[in-house]
Amino acid sequence: MSNDLRLKKLRGSGGYIMASVTDDQQRKGNLGGPDLFLAPVGRIDVDRISKYFCNTCEKDYEGSPKIDYETPNEIVADNLVLLEKGQYVCTTCGSILSEYRNFSKPNESAEVGLAKQQSFTSQNIVEPSVPSYTPSQASYQSELASSGVTTFNSITGISVYDSEARKIGIVKQIGIQTGQAGVVLIVTKNDGSDVAIKWDEIKKIGEIVLLGRIESNTTKCDGCGYVNNPDSKFCESCGKKT
């Protein structure tokens, strides 16, 4: 594979950068469409970034945005270690252009297992360690509890993309729901609302979470957005009649 650098545009949820990338970085950023995405690539050397565009400022800037990052080296799931997490930040307004998470599999030949459980009790919701909850978040937690979902801290903060390579939100928690649903992914969408996604709708989990296509024979709840089986009379997540 060639190690030549090529100038490419890499998109984020809050803007884009122009950077010289390797073939491997280009491969990581290609999620199946015409655009390259910054989140799967991770941290790029600032001297390879020629300019960036901030959606909030609606302006191009020469040079690199600020890159804030940390290296927790945290085991977040069986055979999955969070090596680094960071943000590309506009140097003028402080808006986040893109976020990224870099992971490593200690055993490349093995699959990634379940997320590491932090703290949970059966049939109860354990709130993640955040300063406060909005009323809508508390209501959502109550709805999950009434539908038999147990949640626990997991691979939080990973960007979630749909099958069309559009960022829909970030991972909030992983839940275990009694009954047919089993493991579900709790995602905070771009509009701030939460949605539960069946585990079998996930196509890939690694530097990002990539969702597969939702089959036409499924029914999406108009209350919480959960994808139910076509014969479900009530939403398997929130209990609302479908």
N, C-alpha and C positions, 0 to 999 in steps of 0.2 A: 504493500500500500504506500502511496506517495505521502511524503511529509511536507510537501509544498503548502504554503499558506495562501488562502484565498479570502479576499474581502467579501464578507457576507453581512446581510441584515438579519439580526436575531431579535425576534419579538418577545415582549413581556406583556403582562397585563396592564402596565402603566406607561408603556412606551417601547422604544427599541434602541438597540445599539448597532453601530457599524464596526465590525471587528475582523481581523485576519485570523482565520481558524484553520485547524488541521482537518484532514479527511475524517479522522475519528470524531472530532468535535462536530463536524457537519453531519455525520451519521447519527450521532446522539440527538442533535437538534431537529432532525427530520422525523416528524410523527406521521408521515404518510400523505402530506399535502404539499402545496407549492412553497409554503413558508417554513422557515426555520425558527425554532423556539429556544429561548435562552435558558429556561428552567432546567431542561434535561442536561444541558451542557455543563452547568455549574460555573465555577469561578474562572474567568479568563484574565490573563495578564493585562494590566492596565496599559502597558505600552503597545498592546495589539489593538486597543480600542481607539478608533480615530474620531468618532463623534457619537452623540446619542440624542434621542428625541424624547422629551417629557410630555406626556399627554396632559398633565395638569397645567404646565406652563404653556403648552402648545407652541413649543419652540425647540429648535435645534441648538445643541451646544458642542463646541469643539472639545476634543479630549474625552476622557473617561468619566463616568459617574463615580460616586463614592461606593466602595464595596465594603460593607460591614459583614464580618463572618466570625464564626467560632468553631472549634473542633471538639465536640463533646466525646467522640469515640464511645458512643453509648449503644449497648445491645438493645435493640428495640423489638426484635422478633427472633425466633429460632433461625440461626444462620443468616442474620441480617444485622449489620452494625452501621449506625449513623456516624459517618466520619466527619462531615462538615455540613453546616447550614449557614446560609448567608442571604444578603439582600443587595441589590443594585439600587442605589438611592440618588436622586437628583441633588446635585450640589447647591442648587438655587433655592428650591422650595421644600426639599426634604421628602418628596413623594417617592414611593417605592415603584421602581420600574419593573422589577422582577424579583422573585424569591427562588431559592434553589435548595435542594438537599442532596448530598452525595452519600451513597451507601456502598457497603462492601459485603460480599458473601464470603465468609471464611472458607467455606467448602463450595467451590464453583460448580461441582457436579451434583450438589444436592439442592432440593427445592427450599424456598423460604417457608418457614412454618408460621404458626400463629404468633400474633403480637404478644410481647411479654406483658403479663398481667401485673398491674401495679396494686390495685386494691379494689375489690368488689365483693358484694354479698349477694346471695341468690335472691332473685326476684326484686332487687332494689337497684335504684340508680345511684351511682356514686359520682358526684360532681367532680370534674377535673379541677386542677389547682389553678384557678384564675381568680382575680380579685372580687368580681361581682358578676351577677347575672341580670339581664334585662328581663322584664315580665314575659316577653315572648319566649325567651330561652327557658325560663322556669316552667311555663306552660307546656313547652315541648317536652321537657324532662318528665312532667307529670303524665303526658300522653304516652310516652314510651313506657313508663312504669306500669300504667294501667293495661298495656298490651303485652306485658310479660317480657320486656327487654332488659337485659343486664348489660351495662356499659362499663368500660374500663379504659384507663389511659393507654394510648397505643402510639402508632406512628403519626403523631399529630403534626400538622403544618405542611404536609406534602401536597403539592399542587395536583389537582384532579382535572383531567381532560376527557372530553367525550370522544366518540368515535370519529368526529369530524375535526379533531385536533383543536377544539376550542376549550379554553380553560373555563370550567364551571364553578370552581371553588377550591377549598382546601379540606384535607382530612381533619375532622374534629375528634372522632372516637371510633372504636370498633365495638359493636354490640352483639350480644347473643340473645336471640329471640326464641322463646319456646315455640314448639310446633314445627311446621314445615319450613319456615323461613331460615332458621339456623343463624349463621353469622351474617351480620349486616354491617355496612360501612356508613357511618354518620358523617355527612359532608356539609360544611357550611358553604352555601352558594355565594356567588358574587354579590347578590342583593342582601346578604346577611341572614337569610333564612336557612333552616336545616332540613336535610332530606336524608332518608334512609335508603340505601341501595343494596340489593342482594349481592352476596359475595360472588355468585356465579356470573354476575354482570361485569366483573372486573377482568379485563383482558391481560393487564400487565401491572405489576407492582415493583418498583425499583426506585430510580431517581424521581419518578413521578408515578401517579396512578392513572392508567389509561383504561377507560371503560369500553366495552364492546357495544355493538349495536343492540338496541332493544328490539326484540322480536315483535312482529306485528300481532301475534296472538297473545300479547300480554295487556294488562289494564293498568294504567297509571292513575293513582289516587289524585283527585283534584284538590285534596286537602293538604297532604304532606308531600306528595310527589313520589311516594313509594310505588315500585313496579310490582304488581300482584299477578298471580295466575289468572287466566281468563275466566275461570269458573268461580273465583272468589266473590262472595256476596258482600264481604266486609274487608276493609283494608287490613292487611296482616301487620301493619305497623301502628296505625293510629286508631283502628277500629271503626272508621267512618264507613258508612254504607256506600258501595261502589255502584 
